[in-house]
């Protein structure tokens, strides 16, 4: 392996800092409110699920190109591997939610109580539906990779999107007119913004590929940010009801922390759009430099995902 290849692999390994960022976001949520214990696992599930969605999106972006800048096999392999981790996170999340709902420790949950939760509780049935969608993503990707099949990633894109919105669309906003639609749009916008950049960092290996794909991602990111901001403002206004609730309630304090984090991320994204994106498009940035920039933004964005997980599991 060349020195450049070794450096690139090392920089990809730094994507694991997303886990640290998500953990930091959840920890901040615990300091500001009292989210459920499952918020830690939910943060991991959100990050991994968003990456699977982003990989499937990347597959759609390069589908019709004669010489795609990203090898389809790389996309399928990454989806299959991350899909397995996503399945595990969803199962653990279901177990923790069942224990919390039935008010017993995990060690005393038992098969019968767990089965009853999955079959009778609304949250349990929603969790099962999400898990089935994740299993579809994983199995399709594993089969496509094993057969070296040139299949479209659209089925995985749809299944991953359904898994990611399963819980948000049945949350507190579902009681409001168009509330479920707003929450679905919010969740998918965040996942596409984060996950597609992770997908690029995982699979793009040349300066030319960054030059072709980063400007297209930038356009997608701008649209995602617009949707994310609009739906987030409406959601917070409906749930909080007043400005004072931003500091008087745990939920409001997490919303405030998330808003500040997203503001910092928007500033970084604005700077990248003025500097990194045009330079990469003109082939003036090395693949290693683009990867470092992507890793930095991914690590920072994961903090917002941790806060989002804490927010979703707060009373």
PASEBA-1860 file (N, C-alpha, C; in nm, 3 decimals):
! residues 315
1> XXXXXXXX> 0.086/-0.120/0.000/0.000/0.000/0.000/0.089/0.124/0.000 ~ 0.050/0.225/-0.075/0.129/0.348/-0.082/0.110/0.431/0.043 ~ 0.200/0.527/0.060/0.188/0.616/0.175/0.058/0.695/0.170 ~ 0.022/0.739/0.046/-0.104/0.812/0.028/-0.223/0.727/0.066 ~ -0.219/0.598/0.024/-0.330/0.510/0.057/-0.342/0.486/0.206 ~ -0.225/0.473/0.273/-0.226/0.454/0.418/-0.285/0.576/0.488 ~ -0.246/0.696/0.441/-0.299/0.818/0.500/-0.449/0.830/0.481 ~ -0.496/0.794/0.362/-0.640/0.801/0.336/-0.717/0.706/0.425
9> XXXXXXXX> -0.666/0.583/0.441/-0.732/0.486/0.528/-0.737/0.536/0.672 ~ -0.628/0.600/0.715/-0.624/0.654/0.851/-0.728/0.764/0.869 ~ -0.741/0.849/0.767/-0.839/0.957/0.776/-0.982/0.901/0.778 ~ -1.007/0.794/0.703/-1.140/0.732/0.707/-1.170/0.677/0.846 ~ -1.066/0.625/0.911/-1.086/0.573/1.046/-1.134/0.682/1.141 ~ -1.098/0.807/1.110/-1.142/0.918/1.194/-1.292/0.942/1.185 ~ -1.360/0.876/1.090/-1.506/0.885/1.086/-1.568/0.827/1.213 ~ -1.491/0.742/1.282/-1.540/0.687/1.408/-1.561/0.794/1.514
17> XXXXXXXX> -1.501/0.912/1.493/-1.525/1.021/1.587/-1.671/1.066/1.586 ~ -1.744/1.025/1.482/-1.888/1.055/1.481/-1.956/0.991/1.600 ~ -1.908/0.872/1.639/-1.964/0.807/1.757/-1.936/0.887/1.883 ~ -1.817/0.943/1.890/-1.782/1.028/2.005/-1.867/1.154/2.006 ~ -1.886/1.213/1.887/-1.968/1.334/1.878/-2.112/1.308/1.919 ~ -2.168/1.196/1.871/-2.305/1.161/1.907/-2.318/1.137/2.057 ~ -2.218/1.070/2.114/-2.218/1.046/2.259/-2.212/1.177/2.336 ~ -2.130/1.271/2.288/-2.121/1.402/2.352/-2.255/1.476/2.344
25> XXXXXXXX> -2.324/1.462/2.231/-2.455/1.525/2.217/-2.557/1.469/2.315 ~ -2.557/1.336/2.330/-2.649/1.274/2.426/-2.613/1.315/2.568 ~ -2.482/1.319/2.599/-2.438/1.359/2.732/-2.484/1.501/2.764 ~ -2.475/1.589/2.665/-2.524/1.726/2.684/-2.675/1.725/2.711 ~ -2.746/1.637/2.639/-2.890/1.625/2.663/-2.921/1.581/2.804 ~ -2.839/1.492/2.859/-2.859/1.446/2.997/-2.835/1.559/3.097 ~ -2.742/1.647/3.067/-2.716/1.759/3.156/-2.830/1.861/3.153 ~ -2.898/1.870/3.038/-3.002/1.971/3.021/-3.142/1.921/3.054
33> XXXXXXXX> -3.163/1.790/3.045/-3.296/1.734/3.069/-3.279/1.593/3.126 ~ -3.378/1.508/3.100/-3.372/1.372/3.152/-3.424/1.275/3.046 ~ -3.347/1.256/2.939/-3.392/1.164/2.834/-3.388/1.019/2.880 ~ -3.454/0.932/2.805/-3.455/0.790/2.838/-3.318/0.728/2.815 ~ -3.293/0.615/2.882/-3.164/0.547/2.868/-3.138/0.505/2.724 ~ -3.245/0.480/2.648/-3.229/0.435/2.510/-3.177/0.544/2.417 ~ -3.165/0.668/2.468/-3.119/0.777/2.381/-2.978/0.752/2.330 ~ -2.894/0.684/2.407/-2.758/0.654/2.362/-2.760/0.566/2.239
41> XXXXXXXX> -2.842/0.460/2.247/-2.851/0.367/2.135/-2.923/0.432/2.018 ~ -3.020/0.515/2.048/-3.094/0.582/1.941/-3.001/0.675/1.861 ~ -2.908/0.741/1.929/-2.813/0.826/1.859/-2.727/0.745/1.763 ~ -2.680/0.630/1.810/-2.601/0.541/1.722/-2.684/0.495/1.604 ~ -2.808/0.456/1.632/-2.897/0.408/1.526/-2.922/0.517/1.422 ~ -2.942/0.640/1.468/-2.966/0.752/1.375/-2.846/0.776/1.286 ~ -2.726/0.774/1.346/-2.605/0.799/1.267/-2.583/0.689/1.163 ~ -2.597/0.565/1.206/-2.576/0.453/1.114/-2.684/0.450/1.008
49> XXXXXXXX> -2.809/0.469/1.049/-2.919/0.468/0.953/-2.908/0.579/0.851 ~ -2.868/0.697/0.896/-2.849/0.809/0.803/-2.739/0.778/0.703 ~ -2.635/0.707/0.747/-2.526/0.671/0.656/-2.573/0.571/0.551 ~ -2.655/0.475/0.592/-2.711/0.380/0.496/-2.797/0.454/0.393 ~ -2.879/0.548/0.441/-2.960/0.629/0.350/-2.870/0.708/0.255 ~ -2.762/0.765/0.309/-2.670/0.842/0.227/-2.600/0.757/0.123 ~ -2.561/0.635/0.159/-2.498/0.545/0.063/-2.594/0.509/-0.050 ~ -2.720/0.483/-0.014/-2.821/0.453/-0.117/-2.844/0.574/-0.207
57> XXXXXXXX> -2.842/0.693/-0.148/-2.856/0.816/-0.227/-2.740/0.832/-0.322 ~ -2.620/0.804/-0.274/-2.501/0.812/-0.359/-2.512/0.712/-0.474 ~ -2.564/0.594/-0.446/-2.585/0.495/-0.551/-2.678/0.546/-0.659 ~ -2.783/0.619/-0.620/-2.876/0.677/-0.717/-2.806/0.787/-0.797 ~ -2.722/0.866/-0.731/-2.654/0.977/-0.797/-2.563/0.930/-0.911 ~ -2.501/0.814/-0.895/-2.403/0.766/-0.994/-2.460/0.654/-1.080 ~ -2.585/0.623/-1.064/-2.644/0.505/-1.129/-2.631/0.508/-1.281 ~ -2.661/0.620/-1.343/-2.667/0.625/-1.490/-2.536/0.668/-1.556
65> XXXXXXXX> -2.429/0.678/-1.479/-2.302/0.720/-1.537/-2.228/0.601/-1.597 ~ -2.169/0.623/-1.715/-2.098/0.514/-1.783/-1.977/0.470/-1.703 ~ -1.905/0.567/-1.647/-1.790/0.537/-1.562/-1.813/0.604/-1.427 ~ -1.887/0.538/-1.339/-1.922/0.600/-1.210/-1.798/0.629/-1.127 ~ -1.795/0.744/-1.059/-1.680/0.780/-0.977/-1.667/0.696/-0.850 ~ -1.772/0.621/-0.820/-1.771/0.532/-0.703/-1.811/0.393/-0.749 ~ -1.735/0.293/-0.710/-1.764/0.155/-0.751/-1.891/0.105/-0.681 ~ -1.987/0.049/-0.756/-2.110/-0.004/-0.694/-2.081/-0.106/-0.585
73> XXXXXXXX> -1.977/-0.187/-0.607/-1.943/-0.287/-0.506/-1.906/-0.223/-0.373 ~ -1.838/-0.109/-0.377/-1.802/-0.039/-0.254/-1.927/0.010/-0.180 ~ -2.024/0.057/-0.257/-2.149/0.106/-0.197/-2.224/-0.008/-0.131 ~ -2.240/-0.121/-0.202/-2.313/-0.235/-0.147/-2.242/-0.292/-0.024 ~ -2.111/-0.300/-0.030/-2.036/-0.355/0.085/-2.054/-0.267/0.209 ~ -2.049/-0.136/0.190/-2.066/-0.045/0.303/-2.208/-0.054/0.360 ~ -2.308/-0.063/0.273/-2.446/-0.074/0.320/-2.465/-0.203/0.398 ~ -2.411/-0.314/0.346/-2.427/-0.442/0.414/-2.362/-0.441/0.552
81> XXXXXXXX> -2.240/-0.388/0.561/-2.172/-0.384/0.689/-2.241/-0.294/0.790 ~ -2.277/-0.174/0.747/-2.345/-0.081/0.838/-2.487/-0.127/0.868 ~ -2.548/-0.197/0.771/-2.682/-0.250/0.796/-2.683/-0.348/0.911 ~ -2.579/-0.432/0.920/-2.570/-0.525/1.032/-2.561/-0.453/1.165 ~ -2.482/-0.345/1.169/-2.471/-0.265/1.292/-2.604/-0.197/1.323 ~ -2.674/-0.152/1.220/-2.804/-0.087/1.239/-2.906/-0.185/1.297 ~ -2.906/-0.308/1.246/-2.996/-0.411/1.300/-2.971/-0.430/1.449 ~ -2.843/-0.442/1.486/-2.809/-0.462/1.627/-2.856/-0.344/1.712
89> XXXXXXXX> -2.834/-0.222/1.663/-2.876/-0.103/1.738/-3.028/-0.099/1.756 ~ -3.101/-0.138/1.652/-3.248/-0.137/1.661/-3.298/-0.242/1.760 ~ -3.236/-0.359/1.762/-3.276/-0.464/1.856/-3.250/-0.419/2.000 ~ -3.132/-0.364/2.025/-3.100/-0.315/2.159/-3.196/-0.204/2.200 ~ -3.227/-0.116/2.106/-3.319/-0.007/2.135/-3.457/-0.060/2.173 ~ -3.503/-0.163/2.104/-3.633/-0.223/2.137/-3.631/-0.284/2.277 ~ -3.522/-0.352/2.310/-3.511/-0.413/2.443/-3.515/-0.306/2.552 ~ -3.439/-0.199/2.535/-3.435/-0.091/2.634/-3.570/-0.022/2.646
97> XXXXXXXX> -3.638/-0.002/2.534/-3.769/0.062/2.537/-3.871/-0.028/2.607 ~ -3.862/-0.158/2.580/-3.954/-0.252/2.645/-3.934/-0.251/2.796 ~ -3.808/-0.251/2.840/-3.779/-0.249/2.983/-3.829/-0.120/3.046 ~ -3.813/-0.008/2.977/-3.857/0.120/3.029/-4.008/0.127/3.037 ~ -4.075/0.076/2.934/-4.222/0.080/2.931/-4.283/-0.008/3.038 ~ -4.227/-0.127/3.057/-4.280/-0.221/3.157/-4.224/-0.195/3.297 ~ -4.134/-0.096/3.307/-4.078/-0.055/3.436/-4.006/-0.168/3.509 ~ -3.925/-0.242/3.435/-3.844/-0.348/3.495/-3.702/-0.336/3.441
105> XXXXXXXX> -3.602/-0.384/3.515/-3.465/-0.385/3.461/-3.457/-0.477/3.339 ~ -3.360/-0.450/3.253/-3.343/-0.534/3.134/-3.321/-0.679/3.172 ~ -3.249/-0.703/3.281/-3.220/-0.841/3.324/-3.344/-0.918/3.365 ~ -3.453/-0.847/3.398/-3.577/-0.913/3.440/-3.688/-0.897/3.337 ~ -3.653/-0.850/3.217/-3.757/-0.827/3.116/-3.824/-0.957/3.076 ~ -3.745/-1.056/3.038/-3.801/-1.185/3.000/-3.859/-1.186/2.860 ~ -3.865/-1.305/2.802/-3.914/-1.320/2.665/-4.062/-1.286/2.656 ~ -4.140/-1.328/2.754/-4.285/-1.306/2.747/-4.319/-1.158/2.754
113> XXXXXXXX> -4.256/-1.085/2.846/-4.282/-0.941/2.855/-4.237/-0.870/2.728 ~ -4.122/-0.911/2.676/-4.071/-0.848/2.554/-4.165/-0.874/2.438 ~ -4.213/-0.996/2.424/-4.305/-1.030/2.315/-4.437/-0.955/2.330 ~ -4.483/-0.940/2.454/-4.607/-0.865/2.477/-4.590/-0.718/2.438 ~ -4.473/-0.663/2.470/-4.445/-0.524/2.433/-4.445/-0.507/2.281 ~ -4.381/-0.599/2.212/-4.373/-0.590/2.067/-4.509/-0.604/2.001 ~ -4.596/-0.685/2.061/-4.724/-0.712/1.998/-4.836/-0.619/2.037 ~ -4.829/-0.560/2.157/-4.943/-0.481/2.206/-4.914/-0.332/2.217
121> XXXXXXXX> -4.792/-0.295/2.248/-4.760/-0.152/2.262/-4.739/-0.088/2.124 ~ -4.792/0.034/2.109/-4.776/0.102/1.981/-4.630/0.124/1.946 ~ -4.550/0.168/2.046/-4.408/0.191/2.021/-4.337/0.061/1.984 ~ -4.382/-0.050/2.041/-4.322/-0.179/2.008/-4.348/-0.219/1.864 ~ -4.471/-0.201/1.819/-4.505/-0.236/1.680/-4.432/-0.145/1.581 ~ -4.418/-0.019/1.617/-4.344/0.074/1.530/-4.198/0.032/1.523 ~ -4.141/-0.008/1.638/-4.003/-0.052/1.640/-3.981/-0.176/1.555 ~ -4.077/-0.268/1.560/-4.067/-0.389/1.478/-4.071/-0.353/1.329
129> XXXXXXXX> -4.160/-0.260/1.293/-4.169/-0.217/1.153/-4.037/-0.156/1.107 ~ -3.977/-0.071/1.193/-3.849/-0.010/1.159/-3.741/-0.118/1.143 ~ -3.741/-0.215/1.234/-3.642/-0.323/1.229/-3.655/-0.404/1.101 ~ -3.777/-0.432/1.058/-3.798/-0.507/0.934/-3.744/-0.429/0.813 ~ -3.763/-0.299/0.813/-3.708/-0.216/0.704/-3.556/-0.221/0.703 ~ -3.497/-0.219/0.821/-3.350/-0.226/0.831/-3.301/-0.362/0.782 ~ -3.372/-0.467/0.816/-3.335/-0.601/0.770/-3.340/-0.609/0.617 ~ -3.440/-0.545/0.557/-3.450/-0.543/0.411/-3.326/-0.476/0.351
137> XXXXXXXX> -3.287/-0.361/0.407/-3.166/-0.291/0.359/-3.045/-0.382/0.364 ~ -3.028/-0.448/0.477/-2.909/-0.530/0.499/-2.905/-0.652/0.408 ~ -3.018/-0.721/0.397/-3.022/-0.842/0.316/-3.005/-0.813/0.168 ~ -3.071/-0.708/0.120/-3.057/-0.671/-0.021/-2.913/-0.634/-0.053 ~ -2.852/-0.555/0.036/-2.713/-0.512/0.014/-2.617/-0.630/0.018 ~ -2.636/-0.720/0.113/-2.547/-0.836/0.124/-2.558/-0.924/0.000 ~ -2.680/-0.942/-0.048/-2.700/-1.025/-0.167/-2.641/-0.959/-0.291 ~ -2.662/-0.828/-0.304/-2.609/-0.755/-0.420/-2.456/-0.759/-0.420
145> XXXXXXXX> -2.396/-0.742/-0.302/-2.249/-0.744/-0.295/-2.195/-0.884/-0.324 ~ -2.259/-0.985/-0.271/-2.211/-1.122/-0.291/-2.219/-1.163/-0.438 ~ -2.322/-1.116/-0.507/-2.341/-1.153/-0.647/-2.277/-1.053/-0.743 ~ -2.215/-0.948/-0.687/-2.160/-0.840/-0.771/-2.264/-0.788/-0.868 ~ -2.387/-0.773/-0.817/-2.500/-0.734/-0.901/-2.504/-0.583/-0.922 ~ -2.540/-0.542/-1.042/-2.554/-0.400/-1.074/-2.698/-0.356/-1.048 ~ -2.747/-0.383/-0.929/-2.884/-0.347/-0.894/-2.892/-0.199/-0.854 ~ -3.007/-0.137/-0.879/-3.026/0.001/-0.830/-3.041/0.000/-0.678
153> XXXXXXXX> -3.001/0.109/-0.615/-3.010/0.118/-0.469/-3.142/0.178/-0.422 ~ -3.235/0.199/-0.514/-3.364/0.261/-0.478/-3.439/0.182/-0.371 ~ -3.447/0.047/-0.379/-3.517/-0.025/-0.272/-3.457/0.000/-0.134 ~ -3.326/0.005/-0.127/-3.260/0.033/0.001/-3.290/0.176/0.045 ~ -3.290/0.269/-0.049/-3.321/0.409/-0.019/-3.460/0.420/0.044 ~ -3.558/0.353/-0.015/-3.696/0.359/0.035/-3.706/0.293/0.173 ~ -3.647/0.173/0.187/-3.655/0.102/0.314/-3.585/0.178/0.426 ~ -3.468/0.236/0.396/-3.396/0.313/0.497/-3.474/0.437/0.538
161> XXXXXXXX> -3.535/0.504/0.440/-3.615/0.623/0.470/-3.733/0.587/0.560 ~ -3.801/0.476/0.531/-3.914/0.433/0.613/-3.871/0.400/0.756 ~ -3.755/0.335/0.768/-3.704/0.302/0.901/-3.673/0.427/0.982 ~ -3.616/0.528/0.916/-3.577/0.650/0.985/-3.695/0.737/1.027 ~ -3.805/0.730/0.952/-3.921/0.814/0.987/-4.026/0.740/1.068 ~ -4.008/0.611/1.090/-4.110/0.531/1.158/-4.146/0.589/1.294 ~ -4.047/0.623/1.373/-4.074/0.677/1.506/-4.114/0.825/1.502 ~ -4.043/0.910/1.426/-4.081/1.052/1.424/-4.226/1.078/1.380
169> XXXXXXXX> -4.275/1.004/1.281/-4.409/1.035/1.230/-4.519/0.992/1.326 ~ -4.484/0.915/1.429/-4.585/0.874/1.527/-4.562/0.941/1.662 ~ -4.478/1.045/1.663/-4.449/1.117/1.787/-4.554/1.221/1.819 ~ -4.515/1.317/1.904/-4.612/1.417/1.953/-4.670/1.502/1.842 ~ -4.594/1.526/1.735/-4.644/1.610/1.626/-4.751/1.541/1.543 ~ -4.767/1.410/1.559/-4.868/1.339/1.482/-5.009/1.382/1.519 ~ -5.023/1.447/1.635/-5.154/1.495/1.679/-5.192/1.629/1.615 ~ -5.096/1.690/1.544/-5.120/1.818/1.479/-5.145/1.797/1.329
177> XXXXXXXX> -5.215/1.893/1.269/-5.238/1.886/1.125/-5.104/1.892/1.052 ~ -5.081/1.796/0.965/-4.957/1.785/0.888/-4.833/1.763/0.975 ~ -4.855/1.733/1.103/-4.743/1.715/1.194/-4.652/1.600/1.156 ~ -4.712/1.489/1.119/-4.631/1.372/1.080/-4.549/1.401/0.955 ~ -4.609/1.472/0.861/-4.537/1.507/0.738/-4.417/1.597/0.769 ~ -4.437/1.693/0.859/-4.328/1.784/0.896/-4.215/1.708/0.964 ~ -4.250/1.616/1.054/-4.147/1.539/1.125/-4.072/1.447/1.029 ~ -4.145/1.389/0.934/-4.080/1.302/0.836/-3.981/1.382/0.752
185> XXXXXXXX> -4.024/1.499/0.708/-3.936/1.585/0.628/-3.814/1.627/0.708 ~ -3.833/1.658/0.835/-3.722/1.700/0.921/-3.621/1.587/0.937 ~ -3.670/1.468/0.966/-3.582/1.353/0.988/-3.504/1.317/0.861 ~ -3.572/1.317/0.748/-3.506/1.280/0.623/-3.406/1.387/0.577 ~ -3.439/1.513/0.599/-3.346/1.620/0.561/-3.216/1.610/0.641 ~ -3.229/1.585/0.771/-3.111/1.570/0.856/-3.029/1.448/0.814 ~ -3.099/1.339/0.787/-3.029/1.215/0.750/-2.957/1.228/0.617 ~ -3.019/1.293/0.521/-2.955/1.310/0.390/-2.834/1.403/0.399
193> XXXXXXXX> -2.846/1.510/0.475/-2.735/1.604/0.492/-2.613/1.534/0.552 ~ -2.637/1.462/0.660/-2.529/1.393/0.730/-2.484/1.268/0.655 ~ -2.580/1.182/0.620/-2.547/1.051/0.566/-2.480/1.053/0.430 ~ -2.519/1.145/0.343/-2.457/1.149/0.211/-2.312/1.194/0.219 ~ -2.282/1.284/0.312/-2.142/1.326/0.329/-2.058/1.211/0.385 ~ -2.114/1.136/0.480/-2.043/1.018/0.531/-2.020/0.919/0.418 ~ -2.121/0.901/0.333/-2.108/0.808/0.220/-1.995/0.851/0.128 ~ -1.984/0.980/0.101/-1.873/1.029/0.018/-1.739/0.999/0.085
201> XXXXXXXX> -1.731/1.026/0.214/-1.606/1.003/0.287/-1.567/0.855/0.286 ~ -1.666/0.768/0.288/-1.639/0.624/0.292/-1.597/0.567/0.157 ~ -1.646/0.624/0.049/-1.631/0.558/-0.081/-1.550/0.634/-0.185 ~ -1.542/0.766/-0.175/-1.471/0.844/-0.277/-1.321/0.836/-0.251 ~ -1.245/0.802/-0.356/-1.103/0.775/-0.338/-1.011/0.860/-0.426 ~ -1.064/0.948/-0.508/-0.978/1.026/-0.597/-1.022/1.171/-0.601 ~ -0.929/1.257/-0.638/-0.960/1.400/-0.651/-1.066/1.422/-0.758 ~ -1.058/1.346/-0.868/-1.156/1.361/-0.974/-1.296/1.326/-0.930
209> XXXXXXXX> -1.307/1.221/-0.847/-1.439/1.181/-0.798/-1.496/1.288/-0.706 ~ -1.412/1.346/-0.619/-1.460/1.456/-0.534/-1.505/1.574/-0.620 ~ -1.431/1.601/-0.727/-1.466/1.713/-0.815/-1.602/1.693/-0.878 ~ -1.638/1.570/-0.908/-1.766/1.542/-0.972/-1.881/1.534/-0.872 ~ -1.856/1.482/-0.753/-1.965/1.453/-0.661/-1.989/1.560/-0.555 ~ -1.883/1.628/-0.511/-1.902/1.726/-0.403/-1.995/1.841/-0.443 ~ -1.983/1.901/-0.562/-2.078/2.007/-0.599/-2.223/1.958/-0.600 ~ -2.245/1.833/-0.642/-2.381/1.779/-0.643/-2.431/1.759/-0.501
217> XXXXXXXX> -2.342/1.713/-0.414/-2.381/1.700/-0.273/-2.412/1.836/-0.214 ~ -2.335/1.938/-0.249/-2.356/2.071/-0.195/-2.495/2.124/-0.227 ~ -2.541/2.099/-0.349/-2.677/2.141/-0.387/-2.780/2.068/-0.302 ~ -2.761/1.937/-0.284/-2.852/1.858/-0.200/-2.850/1.909/-0.057 ~ -2.732/1.941/-0.005/-2.719/1.987/0.133/-2.793/2.118/0.157 ~ -2.785/2.210/0.062/-2.855/2.338/0.076/-3.005/2.314/0.088 ~ -3.058/2.227/0.006/-3.202/2.197/0.012/-3.239/2.130/0.144 ~ -3.154/2.040/0.190/-3.180/1.973/0.318/-3.180/2.072/0.433
225> XXXXXXXX> -3.085/2.165/0.432/-3.076/2.265/0.539/-3.200/2.352/0.541 ~ -3.250/2.390/0.424/-3.371/2.473/0.418/-3.490/2.399/0.479 ~ -3.506/2.274/0.444/-3.617/2.193/0.498/-3.598/2.173/0.648 ~ -3.475/2.145/0.688/-3.444/2.120/0.828/-3.477/2.241/0.915 ~ -3.438/2.359/0.869/-3.462/2.481/0.945/-3.611/2.511/0.956 ~ -3.682/2.502/0.844/-3.825/2.537/0.843/-3.906/2.442/0.931 ~ -3.884/2.313/0.915/-3.960/2.216/0.994/-3.921/2.219/1.140 ~ -3.793/2.247/1.169/-3.749/2.253/1.308/-3.812/2.368/1.383
233> XXXXXXXX> -3.825/2.483/1.318/-3.888/2.600/1.381/-4.034/2.572/1.413 ~ -4.106/2.513/1.317/-4.248/2.482/1.339/-4.264/2.381/1.451 ~ -4.183/2.276/1.450/-4.189/2.172/1.552/-4.166/2.230/1.691 ~ -4.061/2.310/1.705/-4.028/2.367/1.836/-4.138/2.462/1.883 ~ -4.193/2.542/1.791/-4.297/2.638/1.828/-4.422/2.566/1.879 ~ -4.458/2.457/1.813/-4.578/2.382/1.853/-4.555/2.313/1.987 ~ -4.441/2.251/2.002/-4.415/2.175/2.124/-4.393/2.265/2.247 ~ -4.320/2.375/2.231/-4.285/2.458/2.345/-4.395/2.558/2.382
241> XXXXXXXX> -4.454/2.620/2.280/-4.565/2.711/2.307/-4.526/2.851/2.348 ~ -4.405/2.870/2.401/-4.361/3.003/2.442/-4.209/3.011/2.438 ~ -4.158/3.134/2.433/-4.013/3.154/2.430/-3.950/3.116/2.563 ~ -4.020/3.144/2.673/-3.964/3.114/2.805/-3.942/2.964/2.826 ~ -4.019/2.882/2.754/-4.004/2.737/2.768/-3.868/2.688/2.719 ~ -3.798/2.772/2.641/-3.665/2.736/2.594/-3.566/2.720/2.710 ~ -3.589/2.791/2.818/-3.499/2.782/2.933/-3.566/2.721/3.056 ~ -3.699/2.722/3.058/-3.771/2.673/3.176/-3.794/2.522/3.174
249> XXXXXXXX> -3.780/2.459/3.058/-3.805/2.315/3.047/-3.681/2.244/2.993 ~ -3.667/2.117/3.033/-3.555/2.039/2.982/-3.561/2.022/2.832 ~ -3.681/1.999/2.781/-3.699/1.985/2.636/-3.654/2.113/2.565 ~ -3.694/2.227/2.620/-3.659/2.354/2.558/-3.509/2.380/2.561 ~ -3.443/2.340/2.669/-3.298/2.361/2.678/-3.224/2.277/2.574 ~ -3.273/2.155/2.550/-3.210/2.073/2.446/-3.235/2.134/2.309 ~ -3.357/2.185/2.287/-3.386/2.253/2.161/-3.290/2.370/2.140 ~ -3.266/2.445/2.246/-3.175/2.560/2.237/-3.033/2.515/2.205
257> XXXXXXXX> -2.989/2.408/2.272/-2.854/2.356/2.246/-2.842/2.304/2.103 ~ -2.946/2.238/2.058/-2.946/2.187/1.920/-2.943/2.302/1.820 ~ -3.018/2.408/1.849/-3.021/2.524/1.760/-2.883/2.589/1.751 ~ -2.816/2.605/1.864/-2.682/2.664/1.864/-2.583/2.577/1.787 ~ -2.596/2.445/1.804/-2.507/2.353/1.733/-2.531/2.362/1.583 ~ -2.657/2.364/1.542/-2.688/2.372/1.400/-2.644/2.506/1.341 ~ -2.652/2.613/1.421/-2.605/2.743/1.373/-2.456/2.738/1.342 ~ -2.379/2.675/1.431/-2.236/2.660/1.408/-2.209/2.574/1.284
265> XXXXXXXX> -2.289/2.469/1.266/-2.274/2.383/1.150/-2.306/2.457/1.020 ~ -2.407/2.542/1.025/-2.442/2.621/0.907/-2.329/2.717/0.870 ~ -2.265/2.772/0.971/-2.151/2.861/0.943/-2.038/2.783/0.876 ~ -2.012/2.662/0.926/-1.909/2.579/0.865/-1.947/2.541/0.722 ~ -2.074/2.503/0.702/-2.119/2.465/0.569/-2.110/2.583/0.472 ~ -2.143/2.703/0.521/-2.132/2.822/0.436/-1.986/2.845/0.393 ~ -1.895/2.826/0.488/-1.754/2.846/0.458/-1.704/2.741/0.358 ~ -1.747/2.616/0.378/-1.709/2.511/0.282/-1.762/2.543/0.144
273> XXXXXXXX> -1.883/2.594/0.136/-1.944/2.622/0.005/-1.868/2.733/-0.068 ~ -1.807/2.823/0.007/-1.730/2.933/-0.053/-1.586/2.892/-0.087 ~ -1.534/2.795/-0.014/-1.392/2.761/-0.029/-1.371/2.619/-0.083 ~ -1.409/2.520/-0.005/-1.381/2.380/-0.039/-1.450/2.337/-0.168 ~ -1.580/2.364/-0.179/-1.656/2.314/-0.294/-1.603/2.366/-0.428 ~ -1.584/2.497/-0.446/-1.531/2.543/-0.575/-1.388/2.495/-0.600 ~ -1.306/2.487/-0.496/-1.169/2.440/-0.514/-1.167/2.293/-0.552 ~ -1.252/2.212/-0.490/-1.260/2.069/-0.525/-1.311/2.052/-0.667
281> XXXXXXXX> -1.410/2.130/-0.706/-1.465/2.120/-0.841/-1.362/2.155/-0.947 ~ -1.267/2.241/-0.911/-1.161/2.283/-1.005/-1.036/2.194/-0.993 ~ -1.048/2.084/-0.919/-0.936/1.990/-0.901/-0.817/2.054/-0.830 ~ -0.843/2.151/-0.743/-0.734/2.217/-0.672/-0.717/2.164/-0.529 ~ -0.794/2.063/-0.494/-0.787/2.005/-0.360/-0.759/1.856/-0.372 ~ -0.666/1.805/-0.295/-0.635/1.663/-0.300/-0.748/1.582/-0.237 ~ -0.752/1.454/-0.270/-0.853/1.365/-0.213/-0.839/1.358/-0.062 ~ -0.715/1.359/-0.013/-0.691/1.351/0.131/-0.744/1.475/0.202
289> XXXXXXXX> -0.725/1.592/0.143/-0.775/1.716/0.203/-0.928/1.717/0.205 ~ -0.989/1.673/0.097/-1.136/1.666/0.093/-1.188/1.570/0.199 ~ -1.119/1.459/0.215/-1.161/1.362/0.315/-1.150/1.421/0.456 ~ -1.043/1.494/0.483/-1.028/1.558/0.614/-1.140/1.657/0.640 ~ -1.175/1.735/0.540/-1.285/1.831/0.557/-1.416/1.760/0.585 ~ -1.440/1.653/0.511/-1.564/1.577/0.530/-1.571/1.517/0.670 ~ -1.459/1.460/0.716/-1.455/1.401/0.850/-1.483/1.506/0.956 ~ -1.427/1.626/0.940/-1.451/1.734/1.036/-1.599/1.768/1.045
297> XXXXXXXX> -1.665/1.782/0.929/-1.807/1.817/0.931/-1.892/1.702/0.986 ~ -1.856/1.580/0.952/-1.930/1.463/1.003/-1.921/1.458/1.155 ~ -1.802/1.476/1.210/-1.784/1.472/1.355/-1.866/1.581/1.423 ~ -1.867/1.699/1.365/-1.944/1.809/1.424/-2.094/1.784/1.414 ~ -2.139/1.734/1.300/-2.282/1.709/1.280/-2.333/1.599/1.371 ~ -2.248/1.503/1.405/-2.291/1.393/1.491/-2.332/1.442/1.630 ~ -2.276/1.555/1.674/-2.317/1.612/1.802/-2.465/1.650/1.797 ~ -2.507/1.709/1.684/-2.647/1.745/1.667/-2.736/1.620/1.666
305> XXXXXXXX> -2.686/1.511/1.610/-2.763/1.386/1.610/-2.779/1.333/1.752 ~ -2.673/1.346/1.833/-2.686/1.305/1.973/-2.789/1.387/2.046 ~ -2.789/1.517/2.024/-2.890/1.603/2.086/-3.029/1.569/2.036 ~ -3.041/1.537/1.907/-3.171/1.500/1.851/-3.224/1.372/1.916 ~ -3.134/1.276/1.941/-3.176/1.151/2.007/-3.222/1.178/2.149 ~ -3.149/1.265/2.220/-3.190/1.302/2.356/-3.324/1.375/2.354 ~ -3.342/1.461/2.254/-3.467/1.537/2.242/-3.585/1.443/2.216 ~ -3.564/1.343/2.130/-3.672/1.252/2.093/-3.715/1.163/2.210
313> XXX> -3.626/1.143/2.307/-3.659/1.054/2.418/-3.682/1.131/2.548 ~ -3.699/1.264/2.537/-3.729/1.346/2.654/-3.879/1.363/2.668 ~ -3.922/1.379/2.789/-4.065/1.396/2.814/-4.113/1.531/2.765
END
